[in-house]
């Protein structure tokens, strides 16, 4: 288990779903021993980590996450900080923004 995934509350899950991860995140995923990492977009699960840079990616991930998780799933949406020099993000963490749509999409389905 990596320190990052401990912070993300990965505990007893043996399968996780990671959507749209950048290549720079590969080493972090490869360090997960005894955890199966699935990257397909139609899988259900109780631990999902989605990456988004554009509003469309965030919306797509939100809809998918809302449709393929149940109960107390652990869901993370990763996006670049405003101060990132490597990536530019089309949205931010404003509560009215894309991140809060996951909960609204789930509530309406």
Backbone as a printed PyTorch tensor [residue, N CA C, xyz], in Angstrom:
tensor([[[  0.8410,  -1.1770,   0.0000],
         [  0.0000,   0.0000,   0.0000],
         [  0.8920,   1.2470,   0.0000]],

        [[  0.5660,   2.1570,  -0.8610],
         [  1.3470,   3.3970,  -0.9240],
         [  0.7800,   4.4300,   0.0450]],

        [[  1.5980,   5.3860,   0.4740],
         [  1.0830,   6.4330,   1.3620],
         [ -0.0970,   7.1930,   0.7470]],

        [[ -0.0450,   7.4260,  -0.5580],
         [ -1.1480,   8.1340,  -1.2060],
         [ -2.4480,   7.3610,  -1.0730]],

        [[ -2.4200,   6.0710,  -1.3620],
         [ -3.6540,   5.2910,  -1.2950],
         [ -4.1250,   5.0860,   0.1410]],

        [[ -3.2230,   5.1390,   1.1070],
         [ -3.6600,   5.1290,   2.5060],
         [ -4.4580,   6.3940,   2.7960]],

        [[ -3.9750,   7.5350,   2.2970],
         [ -4.6980,   8.8000,   2.4910],
         [ -6.0470,   8.7860,   1.7850]],

        [[ -6.1320,   8.0550,   0.6770],
         [ -7.3930,   7.9710,  -0.0700],
         [ -8.3510,   6.9360,   0.5280]],

        [[ -7.9580,   6.3470,   1.6540],
         [ -8.7960,   5.4070,   2.3920],
         [ -8.9850,   4.0660,   1.6810]],

        [[ -7.9870,   3.6350,   0.9460],
         [ -8.0060,   2.2830,   0.3790],
         [ -7.6090,   1.3380,   1.5030]],

        [[ -8.5110,   0.4800,   1.8950],
         [ -8.2420,  -0.3970,   3.0390],
         [ -8.3530,  -1.8600,   2.6370]],

        [[ -9.5480,  -2.3840,   2.6270],
         [ -9.7450,  -3.8130,   2.3670],
         [-10.1480,  -4.1110,   0.9280]],

        [[-10.2640,  -3.0860,   0.1090],
         [-10.6960,  -3.3080,  -1.2680],
         [ -9.6150,  -4.0700,  -2.0350]],

        [[-10.0160,  -5.1120,  -2.7220],
         [ -9.0550,  -5.8830,  -3.5260],
         [ -9.1180,  -5.4850,  -4.9950]],

        [[-10.1560,  -4.7340,  -5.3650],
         [-10.3210,  -4.2510,  -6.7400],
         [-10.6490,  -2.7620,  -6.6590]],

        [[ -9.9360,  -1.9690,  -7.4640],
         [-10.2510,  -0.5430,  -7.5540],
         [-10.4220,  -0.1720,  -9.0190]],

        [[-11.1390,   0.9020,  -9.2600],
         [-11.3630,   1.3970, -10.6130],
         [-10.6980,   2.7610, -10.7360]],

        [[ -9.8610,   2.8870, -11.7510],
         [ -9.1320,   4.1260, -11.9880],
         [ -9.4470,   4.5660, -13.4100]],

        [[-10.0180,   5.7480, -13.5430],
         [-10.4680,   6.2400, -14.8350],
         [ -9.6220,   7.4120, -15.3010]],

        [[ -9.1480,   7.3320, -16.5320],
         [ -8.4710,   8.4440, -17.1980],
         [ -7.1930,   8.9010, -16.4830]],

        [[ -6.4650,   7.9630, -15.8970],
         [ -5.2370,   8.3220, -15.1720],
         [ -4.1440,   8.7390, -16.1500]],

        [[ -3.3930,   9.7700, -15.8210],
         [ -2.2770,  10.1730, -16.6820],
         [ -1.1240,   9.1650, -16.5610]],

        [[ -0.2800,   9.1280, -17.5600],
         [  0.8620,   8.2170, -17.5480],
         [  1.7500,   8.4340, -16.3250]],

        [[  1.8400,   9.6480, -15.8640],
         [  2.6890,   9.9590, -14.7200],
         [  2.1970,   9.2890, -13.4300]],

        [[  1.0080,   8.7360, -13.4310],
         [  0.4440,   8.0740, -12.2550],
         [  0.6850,   6.5680, -12.2690]],

        [[  1.2580,   6.0490, -13.3480],
         [  1.4540,   4.6070, -13.5090],
         [  2.2630,   3.9820, -12.3840]],

        [[  3.3410,   4.6260, -11.9660],
         [  4.1820,   4.0600, -10.9050],
         [  3.3940,   3.8860,  -9.6090]],

        [[  2.5270,   4.8320,  -9.3110],
         [  1.7050,   4.7430,  -8.1020],
         [  0.7860,   3.5200,  -8.1780]],

        [[  0.2110,   3.2880,  -9.3440],
         [ -0.6790,   2.1380,  -9.5130],
         [  0.0840,   0.8150,  -9.4840]],

        [[  1.2530,   0.8020, -10.0770],
         [  2.0650,  -0.4220, -10.1020],
         [  2.5440,  -0.8070,  -8.7030]],

        [[  2.6300,   0.1390,  -7.8110],
         [  3.0870,  -0.1340,  -6.4430],
         [  2.0010,  -0.7680,  -5.5750]],

        [[  0.7950,  -0.8630,  -6.0870],
         [ -0.2890,  -1.4740,  -5.3190],
         [ -0.1820,  -2.9970,  -5.4220]],

        [[  0.2920,  -3.6170,  -4.3790],
         [  0.3920,  -5.0740,  -4.3440],
         [ -0.9380,  -5.6400,  -3.8650]],

        [[ -1.3330,  -6.7370,  -4.4480],
         [ -2.5500,  -7.4390,  -4.0590],
         [ -3.8280,  -6.6310,  -4.2890]],

        [[ -3.7660,  -5.6370,  -5.1540],
         [ -4.9510,  -4.8640,  -5.5240],
         [ -5.0490,  -4.8940,  -7.0430]],

        [[ -6.1960,  -5.3130,  -7.5420],
         [ -6.4190,  -5.3180,  -8.9900],
         [ -6.9120,  -3.9330,  -9.4140]],

        [[ -6.2250,  -3.3550, -10.3830],
         [ -6.5920,  -2.0380, -10.8990],
         [ -7.3220,  -2.2370, -12.2120]],

        [[ -8.5710,  -1.8020, -12.2470],
         [ -9.3740,  -1.9110, -13.4730],
         [ -9.5450,  -0.5300, -14.0680]],

        [[ -9.3930,  -0.4570, -15.3700],
         [ -9.4940,   0.8350, -16.0530],
         [-10.7030,   0.9260, -16.9790]],

        [[-11.5070,  -0.1260, -17.0560],
         [-12.6790,  -0.0680, -17.9200],
         [-13.7250,   0.8490, -17.3140]],

        [[-14.5070,   1.4240, -18.1800],
         [-15.4440,   2.4530, -17.7530],
         [-16.8320,   1.9300, -17.4080]],

        [[-17.0790,   0.6530, -17.5470],
         [-18.4190,   0.1460, -17.2660],
         [-18.4480,  -0.7730, -16.0550]],

        [[-17.4220,  -0.7780, -15.2880],
         [-17.3540,  -1.6720, -14.1360],
         [-17.9840,  -1.0290, -12.9160]],

        [[-18.5200,  -1.8660, -12.0580],
         [-19.0390,  -1.3460, -10.7970],
         [-17.9940,  -1.6160,  -9.7170]],

        [[-18.0810,  -0.8760,  -8.6600],
         [-17.1220,  -1.0820,  -7.5900],
         [-17.3710,  -0.1500,  -6.4310]],

        [[-16.6010,  -0.3620,  -5.3620],
         [-16.7880,   0.4850,  -4.1880],
         [-15.5930,   1.3890,  -3.9150]],

        [[-14.6380,   1.4520,  -4.8610],
         [-13.5370,   2.4080,  -4.7910],
         [-13.2470,   2.8810,  -6.2030]],

        [[-13.4390,   4.1720,  -6.4480],
         [-13.2320,   4.7380,  -7.7830],
         [-12.3770,   5.9900,  -7.6630]],

        [[-11.3600,   6.0690,  -8.5060],
         [-10.5220,   7.2570,  -8.6100],
         [-10.5680,   7.6990, -10.0650]],

        [[-11.1490,   8.8640, -10.3090],
         [-11.2800,   9.3820, -11.6730],
         [-10.4520,  10.6480, -11.8180]],

        [[ -9.7960,  10.7810, -12.9580],
         [ -9.0030,  11.9650, -13.2600],
         [ -9.7290,  12.7790, -14.3270]],

        [[ -9.7080,  14.0870, -14.1950],
         [-10.3660,  14.9560, -15.1730],
         [ -9.5990,  16.2610, -15.2930]],

        [[ -9.5490,  16.7720, -16.5070],
         [ -8.9580,  18.0820, -16.7680],
         [-10.0100,  19.0080, -17.3690]],

        [[-10.8900,  18.4470, -18.1880],
         [-11.9240,  19.2620, -18.8250],
         [-13.2630,  19.0550, -18.1270]],

        [[-14.1500,  19.9920, -18.3360],
         [-15.4880,  19.8660, -17.7800],
         [-16.1820,  18.6200, -18.3430]],

        [[-15.9760,  18.3280, -19.6170],
         [-16.5880,  17.1500, -20.2330],
         [-16.0970,  15.8610, -19.5790]],

        [[-14.8030,  15.7810, -19.2630],
         [-14.2720,  14.5940, -18.5750],
         [-14.8830,  14.4650, -17.1810]],

        [[-15.0150,  15.5750, -16.4770],
         [-15.6140,  15.5520, -15.1420],
         [-17.0820,  15.1370, -15.2070]],

        [[-17.8100,  15.6600, -16.1730],
         [-19.2220,  15.3000, -16.3310],
         [-19.3770,  13.8210, -16.6690]],

        [[-18.5590,  13.3320, -17.5880],
         [-18.6060,  11.9300, -17.9860],
         [-18.2860,  11.0170, -16.8040]],

        [[-17.2330,  11.3470, -16.0740],
         [-16.8640,  10.5480, -14.9070],
         [-17.9620,  10.5900, -13.8500]],

        [[-18.5540,  11.7490, -13.6370],
         [-19.6340,  11.8800, -12.6490],
         [-20.8040,  10.9750, -12.9830]],

        [[-21.2050,  10.9730, -14.2420],
         [-22.3240,  10.1220, -14.6650],
         [-21.9840,   8.6450, -14.4930]],

        [[-20.7810,   8.2660, -14.8920],
         [-20.3640,   6.8730, -14.7710],
         [-20.2980,   6.4500, -13.3100]],

        [[-19.7030,   7.2640, -12.4920],
         [-19.5760,   6.9400, -11.0730],
         [-20.9490,   6.8110, -10.4290]],

        [[-21.8500,   7.7200, -10.7490],
         [-23.2010,   7.6680, -10.1810],
         [-23.9300,   6.3930, -10.5920]],

        [[-23.6700,   5.9090, -11.7940],
         [-24.3940,   4.7270, -12.2770],
         [-23.7520,   3.4070, -11.8670]],

        [[-22.4900,   3.4070, -11.4490],
         [-21.8330,   2.1230, -11.1930],
         [-21.3440,   1.9480,  -9.7610]],

        [[-21.7860,   2.7950,  -8.8490],
         [-21.4290,   2.6180,  -7.4480],
         [-22.6940,   2.5420,  -6.6110]],

        [[-22.5640,   1.9100,  -5.4580],
         [-23.7050,   1.7780,  -4.5550],
         [-23.2620,   2.0550,  -3.1300]],

        [[-24.1940,   2.4350,  -2.3100],
         [-23.9290,   2.5720,  -0.8830],
         [-22.8130,   3.5390,  -0.5600]],

        [[-21.9280,   3.1090,   0.3070],
         [-20.8330,   3.9480,   0.7920],
         [-19.5620,   3.7670,  -0.0330]],

        [[-19.6650,   3.8960,  -1.3120],
         [-18.4900,   3.7860,  -2.1680],
         [-17.5250,   4.9290,  -1.8750]],

        [[-16.2470,   4.6490,  -2.0200],
         [-15.2210,   5.6800,  -1.8780],
         [-14.9420,   6.2100,  -3.2700]],

        [[-15.1950,   7.4880,  -3.4600],
         [-15.0820,   8.1040,  -4.7820],
         [-14.1760,   9.3190,  -4.6930]],

        [[-13.2020,   9.3610,  -5.5920],
         [-12.2870,  10.4980,  -5.6690],
         [-12.2530,  11.0270,  -7.0900]],

        [[-12.3030,  12.3290,  -7.2210],
         [-12.1280,  12.9900,  -8.5210],
         [-10.8300,  13.7850,  -8.4030]],

        [[ -9.8470,  13.4110,  -9.1800],
         [ -8.5500,  14.0940,  -9.1530],
         [ -8.4740,  15.0760, -10.3140]],

        [[ -8.0020,  16.2710, -10.0130],
         [ -7.8760,  17.2960, -11.0410],
         [ -6.7190,  18.2050, -10.6550]],

        [[ -6.1290,  18.8800, -11.6250],
         [ -4.9540,  19.7170, -11.3270],
         [ -5.3010,  20.9190, -10.4610]],

        [[ -4.3410,  21.2960,  -9.6460],
         [ -4.4740,  22.5310,  -8.8820],
         [ -4.4090,  23.7120,  -9.8400]],

        [[ -4.9860,  24.7930,  -9.4430],
         [ -4.9350,  26.0120, -10.2530],
         [ -3.4840,  26.4320, -10.4910]],

        [[ -2.6130,  26.1520,  -9.5460],
         [ -1.2070,  26.5690,  -9.6460],
         [ -0.3230,  25.5900, -10.4190]],

        [[ -0.8990,  24.5080, -10.9450],
         [ -0.1020,  23.5250, -11.6780],
         [  0.5610,  24.1410, -12.9060]],

        [[  1.8160,  23.8460, -13.0890],
         [  2.5290,  24.3240, -14.2760],
         [  2.4570,  23.3170, -15.4080]],

        [[  2.1540,  22.0710, -15.0800],
         [  2.1150,  21.0050, -16.0740],
         [  0.7480,  20.8710, -16.7410]],

        [[ -0.3160,  21.0280, -15.9730],
         [ -1.6680,  20.8130, -16.4820],
         [ -2.5180,  22.0660, -16.2840]],

        [[ -3.4450,  22.2810, -17.1750],
         [ -4.4400,  23.3420, -17.0400],
         [ -5.8010,  22.6720, -16.8930]],

        [[ -6.5660,  23.1450, -15.9570],
         [ -7.8640,  22.5600, -15.6840],
         [ -8.9600,  23.5400, -16.0780]],

        [[-10.0400,  23.0060, -16.6460],
         [-11.1390,  23.8460, -17.1190],
         [-12.1850,  24.1200, -16.0310]],

        [[-11.9670,  23.5980, -14.8320],
         [-12.9030,  23.8290, -13.7350],
         [-12.1110,  23.8860, -12.4350]],

        [[-12.7820,  24.1920, -11.3420],
         [-12.1250,  24.2460, -10.0420],
         [-13.0420,  23.6390,  -8.9980]],

        [[-12.6350,  23.6730,  -7.7560],
         [-13.3940,  22.9800,  -6.7170],
         [-14.5220,  23.7860,  -6.1050]],

        [[-14.9230,  24.8500,  -6.7480],
         [-16.0770,  25.6190,  -6.3100],
         [-17.2480,  24.6520,  -6.1170]],

        [[-17.9610,  24.7270,  -4.9880],
         [-19.0600,  23.7940,  -4.7460],
         [-20.1060,  23.7580,  -5.8520]],

        [[-20.2430,  24.8190,  -6.6120],
         [-21.2150,  24.8170,  -7.7080],
         [-20.6310,  24.1730,  -8.9580]],

        [[-19.3760,  23.7650,  -8.9020],
         [-18.6890,  23.2090, -10.0670],
         [-18.9120,  21.7230, -10.2540]],

        [[-18.0620,  21.1370, -11.0610],
         [-18.2170,  19.7650, -11.5230],
         [-18.1730,  18.7270, -10.4180]],

        [[-17.3930,  18.9450,  -9.4000],
         [-17.2080,  17.9210,  -8.3900],
         [-18.5090,  17.6200,  -7.6620]],

        [[-19.2920,  18.6170,  -7.3780],
         [-20.5440,  18.3890,  -6.6520],
         [-21.5900,  17.6840,  -7.5220]],

        [[-21.3660,  17.6180,  -8.8000],
         [-22.3370,  16.9570,  -9.6820],
         [-22.4260,  15.4680,  -9.4370]],

        [[-21.3730,  14.8380,  -8.8940],
         [-21.4260,  13.4050,  -8.6100],
         [-22.5890,  13.1260,  -7.6780]],

        [[-22.6770,  13.8610,  -6.5890],
         [-23.7650,  13.6650,  -5.6390],
         [-25.1190,  13.9620,  -6.2450]],

        [[-25.2110,  15.0300,  -7.0320],
         [-26.4940,  15.3720,  -7.6490],
         [-26.8930,  14.3150,  -8.6790]],

        [[-25.9180,  13.7980,  -9.4320],
         [-26.2460,  12.7790, -10.4340],
         [-26.7410,  11.5150,  -9.7460]],

        [[-26.1080,  11.1580,  -8.6400],
         [-26.5320,   9.9600,  -7.9040],
         [-27.9260,  10.1620,  -7.3270]],

        [[-28.1940,  11.3300,  -6.7790],
         [-29.4820,  11.5980,  -6.1470],
         [-30.6240,  11.5630,  -7.1570]],

        [[-30.3370,  11.9400,  -8.4100],
         [-31.4000,  11.9760,  -9.4030],
         [-31.5780,  10.6700, -10.1470]],

        [[-30.6900,   9.6860,  -9.9340],
         [-30.8450,   8.4170, -10.6640],
         [-31.6430,   7.4010,  -9.8910]]])
